[in-house]
Amino acid sequence: MGHVTSVSKNARDIAEKIKANGYVIDVEFVEVAALLHDIGRCRTHGITHGIEGAKIMEGISPEIARVCERHIGAGIDKKEAALVGLPPKDYLPETLEEKVIAHADNLVQGDKTVKIEDAVKEFEQKLGKGHPAVERIKELNNYIESLCKNAKK
């Protein structure tokens, strides 16, 4: 199984737990959008792959375009975007579906699902301990975990 299929399966599992707890979430959208979250990698493997994916998807599905644009880490704020050469704006996931996909993506390295501790460790190696992006990843994990608690398995 490849990266996007692993992310899609993970995202669907998370979305189903959230839905089982009574929250409104479009599980099918999560599954499909997660399959397409990295479509911009057909143009680049750099940090701009999210923006490239959004360009590809914009005329097809603006909602999936936003997933592409906002899925990296737990999103990128306007200040960080400018620092890494992205057009200066917030690329933070807003909808529950966007947050679930970003979180699921964080928990998949290659095609293997990992624990949050391993994901955080990888981001800390890339960005440094205490980096705002690492803190957002931890916060997103805590938020998603709070929605999944007591879900029927």
N, C-alpha and C positions, 0 to 999 in steps of 0.2 A: 504494500500500500504506500502511495506517495504522500508527500507532505500535505497537500491540500485535501486529500481524502481523509487523512488522519485528523486534520483540523476540523473538517466537516463533521466527522463522526463524534469527535470530542465536543464540538459546539452543540450538536444535536442532543447529546446526552445531558449536557449542562442545561440546555433550554427545556428539555423534558422534565428535569428535576424542578426547575423554577416554576414551570407550568403546573406541576403536581402540587405545588404549595399555594396555588390559587392566583399566581401573578399572570397578567396578560402578556404573552409573548408569542410571536409568530414562528413556531418551530420549523415549519417548512422553509420560510424565508431564511432563517438562520442556516439551515443545511445547505441551501443553494448558494447563498451569498458567501458562505465559508469556502465553498468549492471555487469561487471566483475571486477571493480576496487578493490573491497574488497574481492575477492576470497581467499586471504591469511588468512582471518579470520576463515577459516575452520581449520587452524593449530594454530593460536594464535590471541589474541585480543590486543596484545601489539604493540608497534611501529614497530616491525619487520614484521607485517602483509603485508606490502608493498613488502618487499623482498621475503617473502614466496609466495605471489601471483605471483611475477615475475618468481620464480622458477617453479610454476605450469604452467604458460602460455608460458614460453620460447619456448618450442618445438611446441606449437600450433600456437602462434602468437607473434613474438618478439615485434610488435608494442603495443599490449595489455599488454605484460609483462612490457614494459617501463611505461605505464600508471599506472599499479599497483605499480611499484617502486617509481614513482614520484608524486603521487597524494596527499600525506599527507600535509595538510596545503597549502602552496604555494610552497612546496618543502622544502628540507632540504639541507643546504650546507655542504661541506666537514667537516668544523670545528664542526658544530653542530652534524653531524653524529657521529663523534668520541666521542663527549660528551655524547650521548645517547646510545652508544654501538653498533652502526651500522658500517659495514665495511666503512672505511674512503674514501668516494667519494662524489661527488655532486649528489643529488637526486632532482634536480630542473627540473620542466617541461620545455620542450624546444619547442615542436611543438604547434601550435595553438590549436589543438585538446586536447593535454595534459593539456594545460592551462585552457581550458574551463571545462574539467572534474574536475580538482582540484578546480576551482572556484565554480562550481556547488556543489561539495561535501562540501565545506566550508559553503554553504548556506542551507544545509539540516542538521537539528538536529533531530535524530531519523528518522521519515518519514515526518517531517514538514519542509517546506521551510520557512526560516527566512530572515530578512533584514541583510544587511552587518553589521550594527551597533551591532546587537545581536550576530552575529558570532564573530566579533572582541572582544566583551565583554567576550564571553566564552573563547576564546584563551587567552585573558589577564588574566582571572582568573586562567587558567592553567599555563601560562608561565610568567606572569608579564607584566605590561605596558612597552612599549618601547622595548620589546624583538625583536630581528631581525626577527624572524618568524612572529610575529604580523605585523611588518612593511611590510614584503613581501606579506602578505595577503591583506593589504590595497593597496599596489602597484598593485597587480594582479587584484583586484577589479577595480581600476581606469583604468587599461589597457583594461579589458574586457568591461567595461562601455563605454569607448571611441569608441570601435568597434561596439557597439550596438546602439549608438546615431542615432536618426532619422530613425531607422529601421521601416519598415511598419509592423503594428501589424496584 
